Amino acid sequence: MIGARRLLSLALIFSLSPYAAGSCATHDEAAIRQILQQRIDEKKKGVAIVVGLVDESGSKVVSYGKMGVDDPRPVDGDTVFEIGSITKVFTAILLADMVEHGEVGLNDPISKYLPKSVKTPTRNGKEITLLDLATQSSGLPRMPANFKPADASNPFADYSVDQMYEFLSSYTLTRDISEKYEYSNLGMGLLGHILALKAGTDYETLVLTRICQPLKMDSTRIKLSPELRARLAVGHNEALKPVKNWDIPTLAGAGALRSTTNDMLKFVAANLGLVKTRLLPAMQMSHLDRKNTGNPDLDIGLAWHIFKRYGTEITWHNGGTGGYRTFIGFDERRRAGVVVLTNSGNSADDIGFHLLESKYELAKFEPPKARTAINLDPKISAAYVGEYEVAPGFIISVTQQDGRLFGQATGQPKVELFPETETEFFLKATDAQVTFVKDDKGVVTKLILHQGGANQDAKKVK
């Protein structure tokens, strides 16, 4: 999820499934539909899922579910979804295409293309380059510290270019440039902004003219026409409640695009060279392994992530906004690719990986443990009020109102935290829990977020 959720949602508990490895487009449609039906109807982890498969034998679309909990229309390959951070690979291909045409250089400093009034961060005499932004190793944080949305349900809508410039001019890098991978929505949003400045246009026009039009991707846009809006699936949170769509004007290159499964299959086919386009050299440049991320078996190219496991290399990216989760990936050796688009906040990455390589097993969803809230003295919970940093620019704010405790992560709605013990709280909106940790003097030092089998520490910073 852009700015509000860790990229790697892959630490899942896996279970066996009915597939064997093989050619993507020849997978059994009935078996795929059974997976989708089970995920939606039995596990209650989605409203609709559309899967696209492509290889040398052709492409196919398998879908299940509806446009919204209150909209019974079935989804299909032409249903529009927000694709979130998959936008980043479009940004990377724009960069590679502009490098191919001699318009920019990978090692150009970002200061070359920004207004002179912007004081770009440097460290030890080194400047951030376009390559550093594209490989998520610029040293810039995940989100800027001055990202304070007026509307948490549409968090990026009011973040301005002036605010981005103000943050860049005041930010001090905490480590050397290129030293370490750190997923940054700010960095990729800034890259999209720079490329649009260089081209003398806006980001959407740049994507349309250089990628969508050559590939005949007529349903991939940021601003939707009335006809496209009529095909837009309603987004839902993890609890399958409808939520607002996101608008991302300034950091568009990090996650503003909307698209369909049929359009994304054209995009994947072009990346695999299954259709010949002038973009193939740029696409292949974006796939090149540039560095290790520090995560097991995971490298990065230009925005694309590369998993090296089970004797395969899967080039992929996922995405998420408030009400959508998406995945695209491909195996260049097998020349096979997969697209998975959903209209809920529940990840379906495991389906995408599994259809590319059956050894990536499907997620096992255990029923949530029954939890009972206790009556807790508000004086005890008042000690937990504050701000907790999950990652730079990603804060969980804990507040108290009428004796009840609430938590709100950057870019997400406020949710109530229900006490299970004096230090352990749970959410009802989704299967997640929070533990507050104190030092030996009884001072609260951090919280631990328990969700999806992972435990994420967040230091109390305020």
Secondary structure, DSSP 4 states (H G I P E B T S, - for coil): -TTTS-S----PPEE--S--S--GGGS-HHHHHHHHHIIIIIS---SEEEEEEEETTEEEEEEEEEEETTEEEEP-TT-EEE-GGGHHHHHHHHHHHHHHTTS--TT-BGGGTS-TT----EETTEE-BHHHHHTT-SS--SS-TT---S-TTSTTTT--HHHHHHHHHH---SS-TTSS----HHHHHHHHHHHHHHHTS-HHHHHIIIIIHHHT-TT-BSSPPHHHHHTBPPPB-TT--B-PPP--STTHHHH--EEEHHHHHHHHHHHHTSS--TTHHHHHHHHS--EE-SSTTEEESSS-EEEEETTEEEEEEEEEETTEEEEEEEETTTTEEEEEEESSSS--HHHHHHHH-TTSPEEP-PPPPP--PPP--HHHHGGG-EEEEEETTEEEEEEEETTEEEEEETTS--EEEEESSSSEEE-SSSSEEEEEEE-TTS-EEEEEEEETTEEEEEEE--
